[in-house]
Amino acid sequence: MKKEMLINVLQPEESRIAIVEDGVLEELYVERNSLENLVGNIYKGKVVNIEPSIQAAFVDFGVGRNGFLHVSDLEYQYYKHITENGENKAARGRNSKGRRINERSVANKPPIQEILKRGSEVLVQVIKEGIGNKGPTLSTYISIPGRYLVIMPGLQRVGISRKITDEDVRKQLRSILTQLAPPPGLGFIVRTAGIDRSAEDLQRDLNYLLRLWGTIVGRIKKLPAPVEIYSESDMMIRTIRDIYNSEIDTLYIDEPTAYQRARDFMKVVLPKHVNRIKHYTGSDPIFYNSNLDDEICSIQNRHVPMKGGGSIVIDQTEALVAIDVNSGNYRADDNAEKTAFKVNMKAAEEISRQIRLRDLGGVIVIDFIDMREEKHRRSVERRLRDLVKRDRARTKVLRISPFGLIEMTRQRIRPSLRRSMYEDCPSCRGTGQVKTAESMAIEVMRTLMTTVYKKNIARLVLNVHENVANYLNNKRRKDINSLEESSNTVIAINARTDVEPEHLTARCYDDIGNEVNF
């Protein structure tokens, strides 16, 4: 399998990174320079308001919008002074049986109004971008990723990524990290990229993170709140750091300065792989040359056809994403059960891909074609679970319901690609529909009937869309004439081509031409 990473940073306004497997676009990352990316940044902030009803605080961290900090995201150091001598069970992180408890559980913490006060200073990290009118979500659980390790100052222990499931590998990595003897009071987690890495590689990453944390501590002590303490790398460096692995054969970069920066970074983290970075010098744009531009343009289409037949339909709502699977004209040996199973298996693959490409998050409901046989239902479930394992965002897939629905959740870190690149249509206001000319004509007639009989109105001028004006003049002219005669009012209809289909304005004038309010 040929796997490539294409990095398009030639345009200063936008950066795009695509991961292509055998010519198929599998992952897409887009970042606009005009939209500041705050996720991963660390700030020294100041509490400006506390809401006990939702157990949350709002923090001014210096970006113009206050961040949202829930009590579950408060680290122990912020409430240890409340516990008895700092030795209660929640402080030790153990229950009565000596087992580790959930450190973020609200049940293990005092109320937020007892922990924080207005004006309190907190060290926070942005964990989720603000969406719509909501501000960014903050946490005091600080984590800074390196290539193989993540430093978590509040963890105070070493750990292994949950995505590493092999127990022998986990024990080996834990043993290596323990031998490196990280400083007390700081926590470290081994990332999946740390598998099969030598102790020297992990030591190099550990030293880098310790130097970085030392710099951050110095800024925390020196600078007054609110202020930025640490800023994440740009998207290109983040992607190489977090996503690149030995399965990617080549990285193509179309801008010479970015190409050199990528090589310099790779020399530090993976010196043996520096030669995999290539400078793309083709005359055609890098994405156009790989036939990706057309596919990217169609990513937000509601209807997604599948190879061999069948399709899926994706609808984003305020609360959830609904995905419907259709068989179309696909048939398997004139057997309805077999047809449904095969289409659903193909749909599971396309759905997992579309979710990644569109960066959909929150609750996702998938309406698969009904299947009678239990083994087919379980196979579709397993297939979907296996496919979403490659997703970097956390996902949870529930069992298929008797109605053929699968509910799943996907971690939402930032607004979806659609919300970042599109805005609601000013005509339909995001609904995708506008009133017909007939519906608008009925509304116009109601306006006329409630207006023409008012005092001092001699002339009424309506401005409507051209299609509505044509409908009124052709099909409702008799009714308009009757209103003019009975009310002794002149009615003028102006047809406009530069307005929305639902546009309607009315102006009233008296006998001498003065405008009358109505």
N, C-alpha and C positions, 0 to 999 in steps of 0.2 A: 504494500500500500504506500503510495506516494503522498507525503504530508508536507505542506508548505505553509509558512506564515508570510503574508503580504502586508507590508506597512506603508501606507500612503499618507505622508506628511508634507507633500509638496505645496499644498494650499495652506496658507497661514491660518485661515479661519477654522479649519476642521482637520482632525486626525482620524484616520480609519485603519483598523487592523482586521484582517480576515484570516481565518484558518481554513485551508482548503484540503480536502482529502480526496484524492483521485478525481480532481476536477469539480468536486461537489462542495459548495459553501456550507461549512458546519458551524462556524462561530463567527460573529461579527461584533466589533466594538467600535463605537463612534463617540467622539468627544468634541464638542464645540468650544472654541476658545472664548466665545462670548458668554458661555454658561459656566460659571466657576464651579469646579468640582471640589467639594469639601470633605467627602468621605475619606476617612483615614487621618485627616488633619487633627492635631492636638492643640487645644487652646487653654489658656488660663482665663476662666470666666468668673462672673459675679452674679449671684442669685438676685433676680429683680422681683420675683413673685412666687408664692407658694400656694398651691391649690390642694388642701387636704382632702377634698371630695374625690379627687382622682389620684391622690398620692403622687403628685408630680410637682416639679419646680420648673420655672422658666428662667433660663440663664442667658444673660447678655455676654456673648463671647466675641464681640467686636466685628461682626459681619453685617450688621444692620437689622437682621431678624433674630429674635430670641429663639434659643433652642429648647427642646422638650427633654427633661430629665426625669425619668420615673424612678420610684424608690427601689425597684428591683435592679436598677443599674448603678446603685450606690455601693461602693466598696466598703469593706469593714472598717478601714481606718477613719471613715467619716462619722461612725457612730460607736467606736470602741469606748469613748469616754462615757457613754451612757450605761454600758454594761457594768456589772459589779466587778470592780477590780480588773476588768478586761479578761475575765476567765470563765465566762458563761459558755454554754455548749455551742451557741451560734458562733462565738468568737473562735473556738477551737475547731469549728467545722465538723464536729462529730455528734452523733446522736447518742442516746443512752446505751446502745449496743456497740458503740465504738465505730460505727460505719459513717463514712463521709456523707454529709447532707448537702443539699443543693444550696450553694452559697448565694444564689441570686433569688431564692425564695422569699417572697414578701413576708411569709409567716415567721421567718427567722430574724426580722428586722424591726426596730422601733418605727413609729409613724414618722413620715418625712418632716412634719412640722416640729418634731423634737430633734431631728438630725441637723436640719439646715434652717437658717434665718435669712431674712433679706439682708443683702450685703455680704453674705458668706462667699468666700472665694473657693472655687472648685477647679480641679484639673480635669478637663473633659476631652473626649474624642468623638468626632462625628461618625456615627455608625449607619446613618440613613439620611439621604438627601431629603430636603423639604419637598412635599408634593402639593401642588395647588396653593392653598392658603396656609397649609401647615408648615411650621418651621422644621429645621433639621432635628433628628433624634440624636441625643447625646448619651454617653456612658462614661462613668469614671473608671471602668475596667479598661485600662490602657493596653494596647497590643501594637507592636511594631514588627512587621515582617522583614526577615532577611531572605536569603535564597533558600536556606535549609532549615532555619530556626525562626521562631517568633519569640520575642522577649515580651513578657507580661509581668511588669513589676509587682502587681498585686497578687499574683498567683502563689509566689513563695514556694514553688516546688517544680520539679521537672515532669513533663508529660509527653505523650505521643498523640499525634493527630488521630481522631476517630476514624478517618478514612483508611488508616492502616489497620487491617483486620487480622493479619497473620500474627498469631501470638509469639512465635519464635522471632519474627522480625521486630516486634514491639519490645521484647526482652533484650534483644541485641542492641537496639537503638537506645533504650533506657540505660543499659550498662555503659555504652560509650559516652553518653551525655553525663552520667554520674562521674565517670572517670575524669572528665574535663573539669570537674569541680567548679561549677558556676558560683559566683559570689552569693553569700547568704542574703536573703531578703528579696531576691529577684527570681522570677519564674521563667522557665523556657519550655517551649513545645517544639518537638521535631515535626517538620512538615513532610508531606508525602515525597517531596523532592529530595529529602534526606535519605531515602531508602538506597542502600548499596553505596553510600558515600563513606569515605574514609574518615578516621578520627581527625586527620589534618584538615579536611574540608570543613567539618563541623567546628573545629577550633577556630579556623579563619573567620567563619561566619559569626561565631560567638564573640570574638574580639571586636569585629566591626560593630555589632549591636551594643556591646558594652561602651565603646567609644561614643557611639551615637547617643546612648542614654545619658552618659556623663555630660555631653553638650546640652541635652534637654534639661537636665537638673540645674545646670548653671543658668539657663535662661529663665527657668521657673523662679529661682531665687532673686534674680536681678530685675525682672520686668514686672511692672504693675498690671493688674487686670483692668479691662479685658485686653488680651493680646494673643497673637498666634505664636505658638511655641515650636511647632514642627509641622512642616508641609510635606505631603506625600509627593513622590516622584511623578513626572508626567506619564501619560498613558503608555507611551512606547516602552519606557523603562519598567513600569509596573507589569506590563504584559509579558515582557521577556523574563522578568524575575519570577512571576507567579505562574505563568502558563507554559513557557518553553520547557521542553523535555527532549530526551534523546530520540523520541519517535519523529520529531520534526526534522526533516532532511535539510531544508534550506529556509533562511529568512531573507526576503528581498525588501530593500528599503530604497525609496525613490528620491531621497533628498540627501545630498552629500554630507551636510553637517550632522544630520540625524544618524546617518550611516556610521560616521566616525564615533559619535557618542555611544552608539550601540556596541561597536567593537571595543571601545574602552571599557564599557561596563562588563561585557562578556569576558574580557581579559581578567577581570577581578573575580567574577563568580564562577566561570567555566572556561578557563583558558584553552582547554583542549578543543572547544567547539567554536572558537573564533572564526575559523575558516568557513563555517556554515553561513555566515552573514555575507550577503552579496549586495552590491550596489546596482540597482536596476537602472539601466541607461537607455532603455528602448524609447523609440520616438512616440509611441502611443502611451497614454496614461496606464499605469500599472494595473489598475482594476479592469480597465477596458480591454487590455491585452489578454486578461485571463477570463473574459466574458462574465465578469461579476456585476458590472454596472446595471445591466437589465434586470438581473435577479434581485439586486438590492432595491431597485425602484419598485419591484412587485412585492416586496416583503410585507407591506402593509395592506395588501389586497385582502378583502374579506374572504373571498373564495380561493382555495388553494387546491388545484388539481393534483392527483397523484399519478405516478407513472404506471401504466398498465390499466388504468381505470379507477373510478372512485374519486372522492374529494373530501376535503374537510372545510368547514365554515367556522371562522373565528370572529366572535363578537366581544368587544371589551365594554364592560359597563362600569358604573361607579364602584360597585361592591365586589364584582368578581369577573372572571373571564369565562365565557361559555363557548365550548367547541363541539360542533356537531359533525358526525361522520356519515357520509352518504355513499352508497354503493354505485350510484350512477348507472352506467350501462355495463358494469363489470358482472360477469357471470362465471361460475365455476361448476361445470358439468350439470347445469340445470338443477343444482342442489342448493336450496336456500340456506341451510345451516353452514355448508362448506363455503358458500359465497360470503356470508356474514363473517365467518372466522378469518378468511384470508384478507378481506378488506380491513377488518379491525387490526390484524397484525401489521399490515402495511401502514395503517393510520397511526398506530402507536409510534412507529419509527418517525413518521413525518411530524407528528405532534411534538415529540420530544425535541426535534430539530427546530421547529418553528418557535417553540417556547424560548429556546436559547437565543435564536436570531432576533426575536422581537423583544427579548428581555422582559417577558411577562412575569408578574409577581402577584402575590396574594393568593386568594382562593381561585382555583381553576376547576371547572366542572366539565367533564367530557361525556358526551352522549354517544356511546358506541352503538352499533347496530345490534339489536337483540339476538342473543344466542341461547339455544335451549340446553345444550350439553354443558355440564359443569366443567369438564376438562378443558373445553374451549375458553370458558370464562376465566378460569385460573391461568391458562396459558397467556391470554392477553394481559392480565394483571402482571404476571412475571416479566413479560416482554417489556412493558412500560417501565417497571421498576429497574430492570437491567439497563435500559436506555438512558434513564435520568441520572444514573450513577456518575456519568462523566460530567454532569453539570457542576460547575463550581458553586453555584448557589445551593443552599440547603433545600431539599425537597422531601415531602412526605406524601406517599400514595396510599389511599385507603382501598379496601376491597370493593369490587364491583357490586352495585346494589341490584335488587330484583328488577329494577327498571332499566338496567343496562348502563347506569351512570357510574363513573369513577370520579370521586372527589380527591383533589390533591392540593397541596400548598407549596408555594415556591418563595423563597426568601426574596423580599423586595428591598433592595439597597438604594436604588435611585429610580426616578420615573422611567417608564418603559420607553423604548426607542420611538414609539408612535407619539407619546406625549412630549418628547424632547424635540421632534422634528416637525410636528404638525400642530396646528391650532384649529379650534372649532370654526366651522364655516359661519360667516356672519349672517348668511341668509337662513340656514336651517338651524343654527345655533347648536350644531353637533348632533342633531337627531337624524340627519340624512334625508329628511323629507321637508317639503314646503307645501302650503295650501294650494289647491288647484285654482285655476282662474274662476271657476264656478263658485267655489267656497268664498273667495275674496269678493266676488260680485255680490253674494248674499250679505256679506259683512258691510259692504258699501251701501247697499240699499237700507240696511238697518240704521246706518249712520245718517243717511239722508232723511229717513222718516222721523228721526228724533231731533233733527236740526232745522229743517226748512220751515217749521211752523213757529219757531221762536221769534220774538219781537225784533224789529229793526233789521231783519236780514232780508236783503233784496237780491243778493247774488252770492252763490256758493261755488267755490272752485275746489275741485278734487284733483289730487295728484296720485296716480296709480301706475302700476307696471303696464306696459304696452298690451300684454295678453289680457289683463283684466279690463282695460279700456275697450278693447275690441269686443270682448264678451258683453260688456254693458251696452255699448252702442249698437250691437247687432241683435242681442237677445232680450235686453231689458229696456230698450228705448221707449217702448210704449208706456211702461210703468214710470219711467223718469219724466216723460211728458205729462203724465197725469199728476205727478207731484208738483211740477212747475205750475200747472194751471190751478190746482186747488190751493196752493200756498202763495201764488203770485210771486214766485222766486225763480230767478234764472240759475240753472245748474250747468256748470261747465266742467267737462272731464278732460284732464290733460294726460295724454299717453306718454310715459317716460320709458326710455330704454336703459337709463343709467341708474336704476334703483333695483332693490330686491323684489322678488315676486310677491312678498307680503307687504310691500310698502303701501301706506295709506296716510295721506295728510289732507286736511280740509281747512280752508280759509273762508271766512264769511265777511261780507261787505254790506254797508247800508246804502241808502239811495244816493248819497253824494260821494261814494267810493271809499269811505273810511272803514278800516278793518274793525270788525266787531268780535269781541270775545264771547265764546259760547261754552 
